[in-house]
Amino acid sequence: MELPKYNGTCHPNTYVKNMRAYCKINRITNAQDILELSILMIDSNIIIPEDIDNIDKLVNTLKSHSTFNIFKDSCKGKLQGMKYIPEEEENFTATFLAKFRTLCNDAEINDPYEIKKLLFNTYSSNIFFKEEFVRLSDIMNSKDQIDEICKLFHDIVFDASKIIKYDSLIALKNVSTGRYLSSCNINYITGSTNQVVFAGEKLPDTNALWFLKNCSKKEIPYNIESKFKLMHKETNKELFASRKYKSPTTGQGEVSCRTNDPVEFQFINLKPKNNHSLYLRANDLINLKAYNTQYKYDRIVRDHYFTFTIGDEVFYEIVGHNDRIGANDAVC
């Protein structure tokens, strides 16, 4: 360890702590020796009064010097300019927050409101973070200190990786049957003769993957109030719920895939894990509701145990209904 030096570019407490560590390593234990060494290693442009007789007085003297105010203002400037960029941080919030906490300590910023404001501004460009940080920080104890505030930042950033976004690739599993909403390049032989939709395997395969597509022309983030289209990854066709055509076995509304689909969908969140949040997270319990914007009707997408056959293939039926919502309608 090198002998610490002080020139006004670190916090006096940090300087003294480093000096104590140096003395400990080098077995310098006499308090007067430690004090003298600490004074000797201070830049000669910083004048130290001759009557300093202990470390605490030395620290207070350094804090009263103009260089310390310059140092604190510099740290505040760095804090005001800090931006959290997940790609640059490799989504490793620990490094970012450690730097933030150090700068707050160096700038002697202890007010929770100011800390929240500074931390909020580092990532306010992210709409999910912005809304969640405001919502959750409002219900925090006003006396919560930097530990709790930094934990809130981390929790929200970590949560952001789990929320459903436009263009997310998702799989929807029925809670009751354990089967996934699926499609493949086979057409119904009844009804619309569109591409078949069925309840697939109990482990998701390529037939069970869907893109969540923005059906609005506005560049807005997805939230629980948004409507969207579901595009099947393998065939690039969109999920459709019909009022006219009947499902092959039970005669309820047929669910299929087609192009140029007028149907929009919405997730109805049954048990949100974060109260009052507008955002949907992986494994939230939901219903999938279809809205036909052309003919003005809606349907709930349902999975059950009825089957139908096309050639040698047996499929579990998926239907759209407007009856009372039941257990077979819940997906996650």
Helices and strands as residue ranges (DSSP letters): H 12-25, H 31-40, H 55-64, H 66-81, H 86-89, H 93-106, H 112-121, H 127-138, H 146-160, E 169-170, E 181-187, E 195-199, G 206-208, E 210-214, E 228-232, E 238-246, E 253-258, E 263-269, E 286-292, E 297-310, E 313-321, G 327-329
